[in-house]
Amino acid sequence: MSHYTALTNVQFLLTETTLTAQEREAGQSWEQLRQAAREARLYGPGKANSQLTIFSAVKRRLSAARPEHVTLLATGSLEQRQLVNLALVTTQKRLLLEFIGEVLVAKWNRLEREVTDADARNFLGHKAEQVPEVNAWTPETVQKTRGNLTRFLQDAGLLRERTRGTYDILPQYLTPATAAAVGEIHPYLLPLLENLK
């Protein structure tokens, strides 16, 4: 499992990941897709530099995926795409995986069905006490990571914002195909999601 990295310059990118997976399924090479990003035509209107940055992140993510996982990202239901993408992200972002386990699942098991910004702040404070890497982060990095923890999980379909700073934990019902894909990509994530029923 990777070391602790902040969630500062990374996004969930479900739309872009889906589009890239669809293009790969249609036979486009990585070089053809890079060229489309370079010409600012891969992800709709936007600057070429932004598209290249997004393309690089998506390529890293999809390069780690098996062909059948790319197919699920290209053609699966919204829930399948969200959870397969989450599995790919958590292979690179240990902190996100631990937040799911230590906060969402722990609260769910206590029959508490909400997460707050204070929970994310407390989680990061606890991690700073345990992990020198996290303790070395600037206050700005901690603040951005805190916001991105809940934003990522909203994008993944695990949280829904109720009011500013308060989020409902959403139950997860994985189809057999989704459970198999998530388990293959990230075996530690699957039991956490299965606990959220």
Residue pairs with C-beta under 8 A, 6 or more apart in sequence:
1 94
1 97
1 188
2 91
2 92
2 93
2 94
3 94
3 133
4 94
4 95
4 127
4 131
4 133
4 134
5 92
5 93
5 94
5 95
6 95
6 137
6 141
6 142
6 144
6 145
7 93
7 95
7 96
7 144
7 145
7 148
7 149
7 152
8 141
8 144
8 145
8 148
10 57
10 89
10 93
10 148
11 54
11 57
12 85
12 86
12 89
12 151
12 152
12 155
12 156
13 54
13 57
13 58
13 61
13 85
14 81
14 82
14 85
14 155
15 43
16 43
16 54
16 55
16 58
17 58
17 61
17 62
17 73
17 81
17 85
17 88
18 73
18 74
18 81
19 42
19 43
20 33
20 42
20 55
20 58
20 59
20 62
21 62
21 70
21 71
21 73
21 74
22 74
22 75
23 33
23 42
24 33
24 62
24 70
24 74
25 70
25 71
25 74
25 75
30 59
33 42
33 55
33 59
34 52
34 55
34 59
36 42
37 43
37 48
37 51
37 52
37 54
37 55
38 48
38 51
38 52
39 48
40 46
40 47
40 48
40 51
42 51
42 55
43 51
43 54
43 55
60 92
61 85
61 88
61 89
61 92
62 70
62 73
62 88
64 88
64 91
64 185
65 73
65 84
65 88
65 185
66 184
66 185
68 181
69 84
69 88
69 181
69 184
69 185
72 80
72 81
72 84
72 177
72 178
72 181
73 81
73 84
73 85
76 84
76 177
76 178
78 157
79 157
79 175
79 178
80 175
80 177
80 178
80 181
82 155
82 156
82 157
83 156
83 157
83 172
83 174
83 178
83 181
83 182
83 193
84 178
84 181
84 182
84 185
85 156
86 152
86 156
86 158
86 182
86 189
87 181
87 182
87 185
87 186
87 189
88 185
88 186
89 96
89 152
89 156
90 96
90 97
90 100
90 186
90 188
90 189
91 185
91 186
95 127
95 134
95 145
95 149
96 149
96 152
96 153
97 186
97 188
97 189
97 192
98 127
99 120
99 123
99 149
99 153
100 153
100 158
100 189
100 192
100 193
101 192
102 123
103 115
103 119
103 120
103 123
104 115
104 153
104 158
104 159
104 169
104 192
104 196
105 192
105 195
105 196
107 113
107 114
107 115
107 119
107 169
108 169
108 195
108 196
109 195
113 168
113 169
114 162
114 166
114 167
114 168
114 169
115 150
115 159
115 166
115 167
115 169
116 165
116 166
116 167
117 146
117 147
117 150
117 165
117 166
118 165
120 146
120 147
120 149
120 150
121 146
123 149
124 134
124 142
124 145
124 146
124 149
127 134
128 134
128 135
128 137
128 142
129 135
137 145
150 159
150 161
150 167
153 159
153 167
154 160
154 161
154 167
157 170
157 172
158 169
158 170
158 172
158 196
159 167
159 168
159 169
159 170
160 167
160 168
160 170
161 167
161 168
162 168
169 196
170 196
171 196
171 197
172 193
172 194
172 196
172 197
173 197
174 182
174 190
174 193
174 194
179 190
179 194
182 189
182 190
182 193
183 190
